[in-house]
């Protein structure tokens, strides 16, 4: 089985994030996916292979599933990604590029998290 050409990052949606989508980016509601019988709602952000390599360099503990889902990302990165998704109202790879405009600040926060110390 060959590696996928594109990847995705799943952003879980708790009540607070759902409220932000309702207020700031209702057009994203159509892209919300439900898993575990509707118990978990999430958005999927597209990531190119080139972006995935860059993410791996910055966060070496990050991994992908056989389906191309990128996991074990720091909370700081996922929070910044969600903010960019809401601000840009998009789920395509341009959102990752937006996050990378502040990657040094995100990395500082991430390396304070227990998983990344």
N, CA, C and O atoms as a MOPAC input file, in Angstrom:
PM7 MOZYME 1SCF
protein

 N      0.84600 1    -1.19100 1     0.00000 1
 C      0.00000 1     0.00000 1     0.00000 1
 C      0.87900 1     1.23800 1     0.00000 1
 O      1.73900 1     1.37400 1     0.87000 1
 N      0.69000 1     2.13800 1    -0.94300 1
 C      1.51800 1     3.33500 1    -1.02700 1
 C      0.95600 1     4.43700 1    -0.12400 1
 O     -0.22000 1     4.43900 1     0.24200 1
 N      1.84200 1     5.36600 1     0.21600 1
 C      1.44400 1     6.48000 1     1.07800 1
 C      0.50400 1     7.41000 1     0.30800 1
 O      0.66700 1     7.59300 1    -0.89800 1
 N     -0.46800 1     7.99300 1     0.99300 1
 C     -1.38100 1     8.92200 1     0.31200 1
 C     -0.65200 1    10.18500 1    -0.13400 1
 O      0.33000 1    10.59500 1     0.48400 1
 N     -1.13300 1    10.79200 1    -1.20000 1
 C     -0.54400 1    12.03900 1    -1.69100 1
 C     -0.99200 1    13.23600 1    -0.86700 1
 O     -0.28700 1    14.24000 1    -0.77800 1
 N     -2.15900 1    13.12100 1    -0.27300 1
 C     -2.63600 1    14.17600 1     0.61400 1
 C     -2.96700 1    13.56100 1     1.96700 1
 O     -3.24500 1    12.36700 1     2.08000 1
 N     -2.93100 1    14.38800 1     2.96000 1
 C     -3.18000 1    13.96200 1     4.33100 1
 C     -4.28100 1    14.83200 1     4.90100 1
 O     -4.78600 1    15.73300 1     4.23100 1
 N     -4.65100 1    14.55800 1     6.14100 1
 C     -5.66400 1    15.38100 1     6.79200 1
 C     -5.36000 1    15.45700 1     8.28200 1
 O     -4.75000 1    14.56100 1     8.86500 1
 N     -5.80100 1    16.54500 1     8.86600 1
 C     -5.74100 1    16.72500 1    10.31000 1
 C     -7.17700 1    16.87700 1    10.77600 1
 O     -7.92700 1    17.71400 1    10.27500 1
 N     -7.54200 1    16.05100 1    11.74300 1
 C     -8.89000 1    16.12500 1    12.29500 1
 C     -8.89500 1    17.08700 1    13.47800 1
 O     -8.06100 1    16.99600 1    14.37800 1
 N     -9.84400 1    18.00200 1    13.45500 1
 C    -10.02100 1    18.95300 1    14.55000 1
 C    -11.30100 1    18.61400 1    15.30000 1
 O    -12.39300 1    18.87500 1    14.79600 1
 N    -11.18900 1    18.03900 1    16.49500 1
 C    -12.39100 1    17.74200 1    17.28600 1
 C    -13.11900 1    19.03400 1    17.64500 1
 O    -12.49600 1    20.06900 1    17.88400 1
 N    -14.42900 1    18.95600 1    17.67900 1
 C    -15.25100 1    20.13300 1    17.95400 1
 C    -16.00700 1    19.94400 1    19.26300 1
 O    -16.97000 1    19.18100 1    19.33200 1
 N    -15.56000 1    20.64300 1    20.29400 1
 C    -16.30000 1    20.64700 1    21.55400 1
 C    -17.35300 1    21.75100 1    21.47800 1
 O    -17.49100 1    22.41200 1    20.44900 1
 N    -18.08100 1    21.94600 1    22.55100 1
 C    -19.15800 1    22.94700 1    22.54900 1
 C    -18.61900 1    24.34900 1    22.24700 1
 O    -19.23300 1    25.10200 1    21.49000 1
 N    -17.49400 1    24.69200 1    22.82600 1
 C    -16.91400 1    26.02600 1    22.62400 1
 C    -16.54900 1    26.25900 1    21.14400 1
 O    -16.81700 1    27.32300 1    20.58700 1
 N    -15.94200 1    25.25400 1    20.53500 1
 C    -15.58900 1    25.38700 1    19.11800 1
 C    -16.83700 1    25.42900 1    18.23800 1
 O    -16.88300 1    26.17900 1    17.26300 1
 N    -17.84000 1    24.63500 1    18.57400 1
 C    -19.08700 1    24.65700 1    17.80100 1
 C    -19.73600 1    26.03900 1    17.86800 1
 O    -20.26900 1    26.52600 1    16.87100 1
 N    -19.69100 1    26.66400 1    19.03300 1
 C    -20.25300 1    28.01100 1    19.17700 1
 C    -19.49800 1    29.01000 1    18.31200 1
 O    -20.11000 1    29.88800 1    17.70400 1
 N    -18.17800 1    28.88700 1    18.24900 1
 C    -17.39400 1    29.78200 1    17.38500 1
 C    -17.77500 1    29.59400 1    15.92500 1
 O    -17.90700 1    30.56900 1    15.18600 1
 N    -17.95100 1    28.35500 1    15.50800 1
 C    -18.34900 1    28.10200 1    14.11900 1
 C    -19.71200 1    28.72700 1    13.84700 1
 O    -19.90800 1    29.38400 1    12.82500 1
 N    -20.65400 1    28.51900 1    14.76700 1
 C    -21.99900 1    29.10300 1    14.60800 1
 C    -21.92600 1    30.62000 1    14.42100 1
 O    -22.59900 1    31.17400 1    13.55200 1
 N    -21.10900 1    31.29000 1    15.23800 1
 C    -21.04300 1    32.75600 1    15.22300 1
 C    -20.16000 1    33.32000 1    14.11800 1
 O    -20.51400 1    34.30600 1    13.47100 1
 N    -19.00000 1    32.68400 1    13.90600 1
 C    -17.99200 1    33.28600 1    13.03800 1
 C    -17.84700 1    32.65100 1    11.65700 1
 O    -17.36600 1    33.29400 1    10.72400 1
 N    -18.25900 1    31.39700 1    11.52500 1
 C    -18.05200 1    30.70600 1    10.24500 1
 C    -19.13900 1    29.65600 1    10.00200 1
 O    -18.82800 1    28.47700 1     9.83500 1
 N    -20.40600 1    30.06900 1     9.97900 1
 C    -21.48300 1    29.08700 1     9.80600 1
 C    -21.38100 1    28.30200 1     8.49900 1
 O    -21.93700 1    27.20900 1     8.39300 1
 N    -20.68200 1    28.84100 1     7.51100 1
 C    -20.53700 1    28.12700 1     6.24400 1
 C    -19.73100 1    26.83800 1     6.39300 1
 O    -19.76800 1    25.98400 1     5.50600 1
 N    -19.00400 1    26.68500 1     7.50000 1
 C    -18.24500 1    25.45800 1     7.75200 1
 C    -19.11400 1    24.31900 1     8.28200 1
 O    -18.69200 1    23.16300 1     8.27500 1
 N    -20.31700 1    24.63600 1     8.73900 1
 C    -21.18200 1    23.60600 1     9.33800 1
 C    -21.43100 1    22.44100 1     8.39000 1
 O    -21.56600 1    21.30100 1     8.83600 1
 N    -21.49300 1    22.70600 1     7.10300 1
 C    -21.75700 1    21.64600 1     6.12800 1
 C    -20.61300 1    20.62700 1     6.04200 1
 O    -20.80300 1    19.53400 1     5.50800 1
 N    -19.43400 1    20.97200 1     6.56000 1
 C    -18.27600 1    20.07800 1     6.49200 1
 C    -18.03300 1    19.30100 1     7.78800 1
 O    -17.09300 1    18.51000 1     7.86800 1
 N    -18.85600 1    19.51700 1     8.77900 1
 C    -18.69000 1    18.81300 1    10.05600 1
 C    -19.03000 1    17.34400 1     9.87100 1
 O    -20.07700 1    16.98400 1     9.33300 1
 N    -18.10500 1    16.50500 1    10.33500 1
 C    -18.31200 1    15.05600 1    10.27800 1
 C    -18.58600 1    14.55700 1    11.67900 1
 O    -18.07200 1    15.09100 1    12.66100 1
 N    -19.40200 1    13.52700 1    11.75200 1
 C    -19.71000 1    12.91500 1    13.04800 1
 C    -19.15500 1    11.49900 1    13.07100 1
 O    -19.25800 1    10.75700 1    12.09400 1
 N    -18.56500 1    11.14000 1    14.20400 1
 C    -18.05600 1     9.78700 1    14.39500 1
 C    -18.59000 1     9.24200 1    15.71300 1
 O    -19.19300 1     9.97100 1    16.50100 1
 N    -18.36400 1     7.97100 1    15.93900 1
 C    -18.83100 1     7.30800 1    17.15900 1
 C    -20.31800 1     7.56800 1    17.39700 1
 O    -20.73400 1     7.94400 1    18.49300 1
 N    -21.10100 1     7.36000 1    16.35000 1
 C    -22.54600 1     7.50400 1    16.46700 1
 C    -22.98900 1     8.92400 1    16.79100 1
 O    -24.00700 1     9.12500 1    17.45200 1
 N    -22.22800 1     9.90400 1    16.32700 1
 C    -22.57700 1    11.29700 1    16.56400 1
 C    -22.02700 1    11.86900 1    17.85300 1
 O    -22.26100 1    13.03800 1    18.16000 1
 N    -21.30400 1    11.07200 1    18.60600 1
 C    -20.75400 1    11.55600 1    19.87600 1
 C    -19.58800 1    12.52100 1    19.67700 1
 O    -19.34600 1    13.38800 1    20.51700 1
 N    -18.87100 1    12.37200 1    18.57000 1
 C    -17.73000 1    13.24500 1    18.29200 1
 C    -17.94600 1    13.93300 1    16.95800 1
 O    -18.21400 1    13.29300 1    15.94100 1
 N    -17.82400 1    15.25200 1    16.98500 1
 C    -17.92200 1    16.03200 1    15.76100 1
 C    -16.52300 1    16.56000 1    15.44800 1
 O    -15.75000 1    16.88300 1    16.34900 1
 N    -16.21100 1    16.64100 1    14.14100 1
 C    -14.89600 1    17.13100 1    13.77600 1
 C    -14.89700 1    17.74500 1    12.39000 1
 O    -15.80000 1    17.52400 1    11.58300 1
 N    -13.85700 1    18.52300 1    12.14200 1
 C    -13.57500 1    19.06100 1    10.81700 1
 C    -12.26000 1    18.44700 1    10.35700 1
 O    -11.37400 1    18.18800 1    11.17200 1
 N    -12.13100 1    18.21500 1     9.06300 1
 C    -10.90000 1    17.66700 1     8.50700 1
 C    -10.23600 1    18.72000 1     7.62200 1
 O    -10.84400 1    19.24300 1     6.68900 1
 N     -8.97900 1    19.01600 1     7.93700 1
 C     -8.19800 1    19.98600 1     7.16600 1
 C     -7.26700 1    19.21200 1     6.23700 1
 O     -6.56700 1    18.29700 1     6.67100 1
 N     -7.26400 1    19.57900 1     4.97500 1
 C     -6.38700 1    18.94200 1     3.99400 1
 C     -4.94500 1    19.40900 1     4.17700 1
 O     -4.68400 1    20.58200 1     4.44200 1
 N     -4.01900 1    18.46500 1     4.02700 1
 C     -2.59500 1    18.74900 1     4.17700 1
 C     -1.87300 1    18.10600 1     3.00000 1
 O     -2.10000 1    16.93300 1     2.70100 1
 N     -1.00900 1    18.85800 1     2.33000 1
 C     -0.24000 1    18.28900 1     1.22500 1
 C      0.91600 1    17.45400 1     1.77400 1
 O      1.26900 1    17.56400 1     2.94800 1
 N      1.49500 1    16.62600 1     0.91900 1
 C      2.64800 1    15.81400 1     1.32000 1
 C      3.81600 1    16.71000 1     1.73800 1
 O      4.53200 1    16.39500 1     2.68900 1
 N      4.00500 1    17.80300 1     1.04400 1
 C      5.08300 1    18.74600 1     1.38300 1
 C      4.84600 1    19.37300 1     2.76400 1
 O      5.77700 1    19.50400 1     3.55900 1
 N      3.61200 1    19.75300 1     3.03500 1
 C      3.27900 1    20.31900 1     4.34500 1
 C      3.47000 1    19.27900 1     5.45000 1
 O      3.94300 1    19.61100 1     6.53600 1
 N      3.10700 1    18.03400 1     5.17900 1
 C      3.27400 1    16.97200 1     6.15900 1
 C      4.75500 1    16.80200 1     6.50600 1
 O      5.09100 1    16.62900 1     7.67700 1
 N      5.63500 1    16.84700 1     5.52200 1
 C      7.07900 1    16.74700 1     5.78900 1
 C      7.53200 1    17.86900 1     6.70900 1
 O      8.32200 1    17.65200 1     7.62800 1
 N      7.03700 1    19.04400 1     6.46100 1
 C      7.39200 1    20.20100 1     7.29300 1
 C      6.87500 1    20.03400 1     8.72600 1
 O      7.57900 1    20.35100 1     9.68500 1
 N      5.65900 1    19.54100 1     8.86400 1
 C      5.07700 1    19.29700 1    10.18900 1
 C      5.91500 1    18.25900 1    10.93300 1
 O      6.19000 1    18.41500 1    12.12300 1
 N      6.32100 1    17.19800 1    10.22900 1
 C      7.15800 1    16.15500 1    10.83600 1
 C      8.48000 1    16.72000 1    11.35100 1
 O      8.95700 1    16.33000 1    12.41700 1
 N      9.06000 1    17.63400 1    10.59100 1
 C     10.32200 1    18.23700 1    11.00500 1
 C     10.14000 1    19.05300 1    12.27800 1
 O     10.99600 1    19.03400 1    13.16300 1
 N      9.04100 1    19.75800 1    12.36700 1
 C      8.79300 1    20.62000 1    13.53000 1
 C      8.27900 1    19.84900 1    14.73800 1
 O      8.54900 1    20.22700 1    15.87800 1
 N      7.54000 1    18.76900 1    14.49500 1
 C      6.94800 1    17.96900 1    15.57500 1
 C      7.21700 1    16.48900 1    15.29400 1
 O      6.34000 1    15.78600 1    14.79100 1
 N      8.41000 1    16.01700 1    15.61200 1
 C      8.81000 1    14.64200 1    15.25200 1
 C      7.93600 1    13.53500 1    15.83100 1
 O      7.95400 1    12.42000 1    15.31000 1
 N      7.18100 1    13.79800 1    16.87500 1
 C      6.31100 1    12.74400 1    17.42900 1
 C      5.02500 1    12.56900 1    16.62000 1
 O      4.30000 1    11.59500 1    16.82600 1
 N      4.73400 1    13.48600 1    15.71400 1
 C      3.52600 1    13.37600 1    14.88800 1
 C      3.62200 1    12.14100 1    13.99400 1
 O      4.69600 1    11.79600 1    13.50100 1
 N      2.49600 1    11.49100 1    13.79700 1
 C      2.41500 1    10.25900 1    13.00500 1
 C      1.18200 1    10.30600 1    12.11500 1
 O      0.28400 1    11.12500 1    12.30900 1
 N      1.16000 1     9.40700 1    11.13300 1
 C     -0.04000 1     9.28500 1    10.31100 1
 C     -0.62500 1     7.89200 1    10.46500 1
 O      0.08300 1     6.91900 1    10.72600 1
 N     -1.92200 1     7.82700 1    10.29700 1
 C     -2.60500 1     6.53800 1    10.25800 1
 C     -2.49200 1     6.00500 1     8.82800 1
 O     -2.08000 1     6.74000 1     7.93000 1
 N     -2.85200 1     4.74100 1     8.60700 1
 C     -2.83700 1     4.21100 1     7.23400 1
 C     -3.77800 1     4.97300 1     6.28900 1
 O     -3.62900 1     4.89900 1     5.06900 1
 N     -4.73300 1     5.69400 1     6.85100 1
 C     -5.68400 1     6.46100 1     6.03200 1
 C     -5.22500 1     7.89900 1     5.79300 1
 O     -5.94600 1     8.68900 1     5.18200 1
 N     -4.02600 1     8.24000 1     6.27500 1
 C     -3.49100 1     9.57100 1     6.02000 1
 C     -3.89100 1    10.62700 1     7.02400 1
 O     -3.73200 1    11.81800 1     6.75500 1
 N     -4.40400 1    10.23000 1     8.16900 1
 C     -4.75700 1    11.19600 1     9.21000 1
 C     -3.51700 1    11.46400 1    10.06500 1
 O     -2.89700 1    10.53200 1    10.57700 1
 N     -3.17000 1    12.71200 1    10.21200 1
 C     -2.01700 1    13.10700 1    11.01200 1
 C     -2.45300 1    13.20700 1    12.46500 1
 O     -3.42600 1    13.88500 1    12.79400 1
 N     -1.71000 1    12.51300 1    13.33300 1
 C     -2.05800 1    12.45100 1    14.75400 1
 C     -0.86900 1    12.88100 1    15.60900 1
 O      0.23100 1    13.10600 1    15.10600 1
 N     -1.11500 1    12.98700 1    16.89200 1
 C     -0.12300 1    13.33700 1    17.90600 1
 C      0.50500 1    14.70600 1    17.64400 1
 O      1.71400 1    14.89400 1    17.78300 1
 N     -0.33900 1    15.64000 1    17.26600 1
 C      0.09200 1    17.02600 1    17.11700 1
 C     -0.13800 1    17.75800 1    18.42900 1
 O     -1.06100 1    17.42600 1    19.17200 1
 N      0.69300 1    18.75100 1    18.71800 1
 C      0.49300 1    19.48900 1    19.96900 1
 C     -0.80400 1    20.29300 1    19.96000 1
 O     -1.29500 1    20.71600 1    18.91400 1
 N     -1.33000 1    20.48300 1    21.14600 1
 C     -2.55600 1    21.27200 1    21.31600 1
 C     -2.37000 1    22.67600 1    20.74900 1
 O     -3.27900 1    23.22300 1    20.12400 1
 N     -1.19600 1    23.25600 1    20.96500 1
 C     -0.92500 1    24.61300 1    20.46400 1
 C     -1.08700 1    24.68100 1    18.94700 1
 O     -1.62700 1    25.65600 1    18.42300 1
 N     -0.62600 1    23.65800 1    18.24800 1
 C     -0.74900 1    23.62400 1    16.79300 1
 C     -2.21100 1    23.48200 1    16.39000 1
 O     -2.68800 1    24.20400 1    15.51400 1
 N     -2.92200 1    22.55800 1    17.02300 1
 C     -4.32500 1    22.34200 1    16.66900 1
 C     -5.18900 1    23.55700 1    17.01300 1
 O     -6.12700 1    23.87300 1    16.28200 1
 N     -4.88500 1    24.23300 1    18.10700 1
 C     -5.62700 1    25.45200 1    18.45500 1
 C     -5.39700 1    26.53300 1    17.40800 1
 O     -6.33800 1    27.20100 1    16.97800 1
 N     -4.14000 1    26.70200 1    17.00000 1
 C     -3.82300 1    27.70000 1    15.96800 1
 C     -4.48900 1    27.32500 1    14.64200 1
 O     -4.96400 1    28.19300 1    13.90900 1
 N     -4.51800 1    26.03300 1    14.34400 1
 C     -5.15600 1    25.56700 1    13.11500 1
 C     -6.65600 1    25.84400 1    13.14900 1
 O     -7.22500 1    26.30500 1    12.15900 1
 N     -7.29100 1    25.56700 1    14.27100 1
 C     -8.72700 1    25.84500 1    14.36100 1
 C     -8.99400 1    27.34400 1    14.18600 1
 O     -9.91900 1    27.73300 1    13.47300 1
 N     -8.18300 1    28.17900 1    14.83900 1
 C     -8.34800 1    29.63300 1    14.69300 1
 C     -8.24500 1    30.04800 1    13.22500 1
 O     -9.03500 1    30.86300 1    12.74900 1
 N     -7.27400 1    29.49000 1    12.51600 1
 C     -7.10100 1    29.82200 1    11.10000 1
 C     -8.27300 1    29.32100 1    10.25800 1
 O     -8.71800 1    30.01500 1     9.34400 1
 N     -8.77000 1    28.13700 1    10.55500 1
 C     -9.92900 1    27.59700 1     9.83400 1
 C    -11.12500 1    28.52800 1     9.97900 1
 O    -11.80000 1    28.83700 1     8.99700 1
 N    -11.38300 1    28.96900 1    11.19100 1
 C    -12.52900 1    29.85300 1    11.42900 1
 C    -12.30800 1    31.21000 1    10.75000 1
 O    -13.21500 1    31.75000 1    10.11800 1
 N    -11.11500 1    31.74400 1    10.88600 1
 C    -10.81500 1    33.06100 1    10.30900 1
 C    -10.90700 1    33.02600 1     8.77900 1
 O    -11.49400 1    33.92300 1     8.17300 1
 N    -10.32800 1    31.99100 1     8.15400 1
 C    -10.31500 1    31.90300 1     6.69500 1
 C    -11.54900 1    31.22800 1     6.11700 1
 O    -11.83600 1    31.34500 1     4.92600 1
 N    -12.28500 1    30.50900 1     6.98700 1
 C    -13.49700 1    29.79300 1     6.57200 1
 C    -13.18200 1    28.77700 1     5.46600 1
 O    -13.91600 1    28.64100 1     4.48700 1
 N    -12.04900 1    28.06300 1     5.66500 1
 C    -11.58600 1    27.08900 1     4.67700 1
 C    -11.02100 1    25.87400 1     5.38000 1
 O    -10.68200 1    25.92100 1     6.56200 1
 N    -10.92200 1    24.77400 1     4.62700 1
 C    -10.33900 1    23.53400 1     5.14100 1
 C     -9.24400 1    23.00400 1     4.21500 1
 O     -8.78800 1    21.87200 1     4.37800 1
 N     -8.82700 1    23.80500 1     3.25800 1
 C     -7.82200 1    23.35600 1     2.29700 1
 C     -6.39500 1    23.64200 1     2.81100 1
 O     -6.23800 1    24.25600 1     3.86600 1
 N     -5.37500 1    23.21100 1     2.09100 1
 C     -4.00100 1    23.37900 1     2.56300 1
 C     -3.56000 1    24.82900 1     2.81600 1
 O     -2.56900 1    25.05100 1     3.51200 1
 N     -4.26500 1    25.80000 1     2.27200 1
 C     -3.88700 1    27.20000 1     2.52200 1
 C     -3.98300 1    27.54000 1     4.01000 1
 O     -3.31100 1    28.45500 1     4.48600 1
 N     -4.81500 1    26.80500 1     4.74000 1
 C     -4.95800 1    27.04200 1     6.17700 1
 C     -3.66000 1    26.65400 1     6.90900 1
 O     -3.24800 1    27.32800 1     7.85300 1
 N     -3.02900 1    25.57100 1     6.46300 1
 C     -1.75200 1    25.15900 1     7.05300 1
 C     -0.70400 1    26.24100 1     6.78300 1
 O      0.08500 1    26.57200 1     7.66900 1
 N     -0.69000 1    26.78400 1     5.58700 1
 C      0.25500 1    27.86000 1     5.26400 1
 C      0.04300 1    29.05000 1     6.19000 1
 O      1.00400 1    29.68600 1     6.62300 1
 N     -1.19700 1    29.34500 1     6.48600 1
 C     -1.51000 1    30.45100 1     7.39800 1
 C     -0.96300 1    30.17900 1     8.79500 1
 O     -0.40500 1    31.07700 1     9.42500 1
 N     -1.11300 1    28.96700 1     9.27900 1
 C     -0.59300 1    28.58800 1    10.59500 1
 C      0.92100 1    28.75300 1    10.62900 1
 O      1.48500 1    29.20200 1    11.62700 1
 N      1.56500 1    28.39000 1     9.54500 1
 C      3.03000 1    28.45100 1     9.49500 1
 C      3.57600 1    29.87700 1     9.51200 1
 O      4.78200 1    30.06300 1     9.67100 1
 N      2.75100 1    30.85100 1     9.35700 1
 C      3.20900 1    32.24500 1     9.49000 1
 C      3.62100 1    32.54400 1    10.92500 1
 O      4.41400 1    33.45600 1    11.15900 1
 N      3.09400 1    31.78800 1    11.89400 1
 C      3.41000 1    31.97900 1    13.31400 1
 C      3.99300 1    30.72000 1    13.94200 1
 O      3.82800 1    30.49500 1    15.14100 1
 N      4.67100 1    29.90000 1    13.15200 1
 C      5.08600 1    28.59300 1    13.64800 1
 C      6.08000 1    28.68300 1    14.80400 1
 O      6.06200 1    27.81600 1    15.67800 1
 N      6.92700 1    29.67500 1    14.84400 1
 C      7.90300 1    29.75700 1    15.93800 1
 C      7.20200 1    29.97400 1    17.27800 1
 O      7.57700 1    29.36700 1    18.28100 1
 N      6.19800 1    30.82600 1    17.29500 1
 C      5.41500 1    31.05900 1    18.51000 1
 C      4.65100 1    29.79100 1    18.90800 1
 O      4.57600 1    29.45000 1    20.08800 1
 N      4.09400 1    29.10900 1    17.93000 1
 C      3.35400 1    27.86700 1    18.18300 1
 C      4.29900 1    26.81000 1    18.74900 1
 O      3.94600 1    26.10400 1    19.69400 1
 N      5.48900 1    26.70100 1    18.18000 1
 C      6.46000 1    25.71400 1    18.65900 1
 C      6.87000 1    25.99400 1    20.10500 1
 O      7.04200 1    25.06300 1    20.89100 1
 N      7.02600 1    27.26000 1    20.45500 1
 C      7.35800 1    27.59400 1    21.85300 1
 C      6.27100 1    27.09300 1    22.79700 1
 O      6.56600 1    26.49400 1    23.83100 1
 N      5.02500 1    27.33900 1    22.44100 1
 C      3.90500 1    26.86900 1    23.26500 1
 C      3.84700 1    25.35000 1    23.28200 1
 O      3.60700 1    24.74100 1    24.32400 1
 N      4.06600 1    24.74600 1    22.12800 1
 C      3.97000 1    23.28800 1    22.01400 1
 C      5.01200 1    22.58800 1    22.87600 1
 O      4.72100 1    21.56100 1    23.49000 1
 N      6.20600 1    23.12600 1    22.92400 1
 C      7.26300 1    22.46800 1    23.65300 1
 C      7.14900 1    22.67500 1    25.17100 1
 O      8.00100 1    22.21400 1    25.93200 1
 N      6.10000 1    23.36500 1    25.59800 1
 C      5.76800 1    23.45100 1    27.02200 1
 C      4.75600 1    22.36600 1    27.38600 1
 O      4.50600 1    22.12800 1    28.56800 1
 N      4.17300 1    21.70800 1    26.38700 1
 C      3.19500 1    20.65800 1    26.63500 1
 C      3.91600 1    19.38100 1    27.05800 1
 O      5.01400 1    19.11000 1    26.57400 1
 N      3.32300 1    18.59900 1    27.94500 1
 C      3.97800 1    17.39200 1    28.46800 1
 C      4.48600 1    16.42000 1    27.39000 1
 O      5.57900 1    15.87300 1    27.53800 1
 N      3.74000 1    16.19800 1    26.33800 1
 C      4.12300 1    15.25200 1    25.29900 1
 C      5.39000 1    15.69300 1    24.56600 1
 O      6.11800 1    14.86000 1    24.02400 1
 N      5.65000 1    16.98600 1    24.54900 1
 C      6.72600 1    17.51400 1    23.72800 1
 C      7.93800 1    18.00200 1    24.51500 1
 O      8.90300 1    18.48300 1    23.92000 1
 N      7.90400 1    17.88900 1    25.83200 1
 C      9.03700 1    18.35000 1    26.64800 1
 C     10.23000 1    17.44500 1    26.47300 1
 O     11.27500 1    17.67700 1    27.08200 1

